Amino acid sequence: MTVQDIDRVDFVKEWEEWHRAKEEALAAPHGFLAITGLHWLGPEPARFEDAPGAWSSGADGVLVELAEGEELTVDGTVVRGRHAFGVVPERDSRYAGWGNAVLEVARRGGHDILRPRHPGNALRTSFRYTPAYAPDPRWVVTGRFLPFDEPRPVTVGAAVEGLEHVYDSPGQVEFELSGARHRLTAFDGKGPGGLMVLFTDSTSGVTTYAANRSLQIAAPGPDGTVVLDFNRATNLPCAYTDLATCPLPPAGNRLPVAVEAGERIPL
């Protein structure tokens, strides 16, 4: 794909619609900006100011003991007393309603966590927008997918100190940018066959978030062709809140060029 192949008016319009939808999801009543706490659960029951009940975690999964007068709504059913959420798979989440709040029960890096989401959280109510570079077709790059013979487990760090994530990588994407060839380790992305790369570049910590940015890539074509639209490089939730457990880029996923495209450091 070349710059000449792209209708600039439609390109900008589609990017604006995409970015607007992303901002709306981020600032939704129970989106990431509504999170008020990141609570690590253990064998001893613990209570928290932003959620009802005493929460614990063990071999059988997450358990909450609700006191008299406390209740949650789980899958449309009101629960009182003791409720077992069971074992939550890694990188999965389950949700319970509490008044106008939603409580997220999740597992990250081998640890069970509780993250209450309150619509009135100041981080959400004061959010304005995420700055971004103006969309430019020259940052749409055609490359190719280089699959591994078998997916390889890749251990990466996390926004939370001491936490690690393990993802299976199906391969790498190779492309040319600023006159040089680059390769990035890819993970599974959204949609069937889609890919996702986490990366930093020379703008990281200057005009873009220092720790990472994420780019979704549509499924490769029959010949392995992929299209990387760096205009859609996005911040992960950890760019906005310390209450996220976002993964960091794999070793080698730092581009030695300035990718002046996509989202910038949040306000």
N, C-alpha and C positions, 0 to 999 in steps of 0.2 A: 504494500500500500504506500502511495506517495502523497505528499501534501496536495498535489494537483488533483488527486482522486476525491478529495473531500470538499463538500459544499460547506463553506465557512458559516453561512447563516444558520443552516440546520445543525451544524456541529456545535455552535455556541448555544443554540436553543436546547438541544438535547443535553448538553453538559449542565446548563442551568437547571433543567428539570431534575436531572439526576442529583445534583448537589442539594437542591431544595428538599427532595425526598429524604436524603441522608440526614440533613439537619433536623427535619421533623421527627425522624425516628430517634435521634440522639436526645432531643429535648421533649420527647413524648412524656405524658404524665408518669409513666413507670419506666422510662428509658434510663440510660446510664447516669444522666445528670441528677436523677432522683435518688440515687443511692446515698444513704446516710451512714452506713457502717459496713465494715468488712470484719466479720467475727469468725475466728477460727475455732472450730468445735473440737472437743476432746471428750474423754470418758466421764469427766465430772460435770454434772449439770450446771449450766451458767445462765444467768438472766442478763438481758441487755435493755438499755433505756428505750431503744427504738423498735422493740418487738415484744409481744407477750410471751409468757411461758419460760420454762427452763429447758435449755437445749443441750444435747449431748450427742456424741458420735462414737460408735463402736463397730464390732465386726458385723453386726446386723444392720448397719447404716445409721441414719439420723433419726433421733427421737426427740419429741417435745412433750413436756408435761405442763399442761395448762392449768392454772389455778382456778378456783371457783370464780365465775363471772367472766373468765377469758374464753374466747373462742376464735377459731379460724374457719375459713371456707376453702376446702380443698376439692377440686374437680366438681364444683357446684354444690358440695355437701358441707353443712356446718358440722365441725368436729369440736368436741370438748374433752377435757381430761387428757389422757395419753393418746398420742398419735405417732405412728411410725411411718416415716417417709421411705424407709427401706434403703437399700444400697443404691446410691446415685452413681451412674457410670462416669468415668473421667470425661471432663469437658461437657457434661450434660447438666441440666438444671431442672428443678421442679419448683412450682410456685404455689403459694397460699395467699388468700386474701385476708386482710385485717382492716376493717373500716375502708378508708380510701387508699390504703397502702397495699403493696404487694411484697411478700417476703420470698426471696429467692434462696432456695436450698441447692447447693451446687458442690461439685468436686473439682478441685484444681490442683494439679501437681501432687496428687495422692492425698490431699487433705480435704475434709468436708468443711464447707463454709456456709455462713448465713449472711445474706446481703439484703437488708430491708430497703424498699424503694418507696419514698414518700413524695407525692407530687409537690408539696410545699417546700421542699429542700431549697435553700437559698441558691445553691449552685445552679439549679434548674431555673428558678424564677428570675435570676439575674442574667441568664444566658442571652446573648445578643446574636452572634453569628460566628462562623469560623472563617477567617480570612483565607483567601486562596489566590494563586496566580491566575491571571486571565487565561482562559482556555485558548490553546494555540495548537493547530494541527501538526506543527513540526515536531511535537512531542509524542506523536503516534508512530510507533516503531514496529516494523515487522521482524519477527525472529523465528526461531524454531525450537521445538521441544525435543530434548534429548532424554528419552526415558531410560531408567535403570533396568537391568534385567529383572530385578525384583525390588519393591519398595524398601528403602533403607530407613531405619529409625535414626532420627536426628534429635539430639538433646540441645535445647536452647535455654537461655536464662529467662528471667521474668522481671516485670516491673517491681515485683515484691522481692526484696533482698532474701537470698537463700532458697528461693523457690525455683524449680526447674520444670520445664514441659518437655515431653517427648512426642514428636510427630513423625509419622511415616512420610518420607519424601518419595514421590513417584519418579523424580528426575530433575533435570535442570532446564532452564530456558537460556538460550544464547541469542544475542542480538548485538547490533552495532549502534553506538551512540558517541557523538563527538569525535568521530574518526577512529574509534577503538572498539574492539570486540570485547564483550563482557558475558559472564555467565552468573546466574543466580540460582541457588537451590530453591526449588518450588515445593509447596505443600498442596494438598487437596483444597480446592476452592468451592465456591457456590455453584450449584447446578451440576448435572451429570458431566463428568470429564473435565470440569473447570479446574483451574489452578489458582494459586495465591502465592505471592512472594512478599516477604518482609525484607526491607532494605533500609540502609542509610546512604547518604551521599554527601557531597561537599557543602550542601546547604544546611545539613543537620546541625542543630544547635545555633544556627545563625538566623535563618529565616524560616526554617521548618523545625518541627519537634525533634529534639536531640536523639531520643532513644530508638525511634523506628517510624516507618510508614508502611502501609499495606497497599498492595495493588492486586485486584482481581483480574484474572485473564480467562477469556472464554476458552472452551475446549479446543484443543489443537485440531487442525484440519487433517484430512487423510494422509497428507505428506508431512505432517508434523508442524506445519506453519502455525504460528501464534501471532497475535497482535497485542502489543503492550501500549496502552494509552496512559501515559504518565500524568495526563491531566486529571486522571481519576485516582491518583495516589492519595490515600486518606490517612488521617490520624486514627490511631486506636484509642479506646476509652482512656488509657493511662495518660494520654496527653491532656485530659481534662480533670481527672480526679486521681487521688492517691488510693482510692478504694477499688482499683482494678488490678487484675493479675495478668495483664497482657504479656505475651511472649516477646522476646527480643529476637532480632534477626540472627540467623545461623552465621557461624564463622565464614567469612568470605563474601557475605552479602553486603559489602560496602562498596558503592560505586565511587571511583576516584574522579567523578565529574560533578558539576553542579546541576542537579535536576530542578530547574526553576519552573516547575509545573506542579499542579495539585495543591493540596491543602497546606497551609502555613501554620505557624505557632498560634494556638488559640488565644483569643483576647483574655 
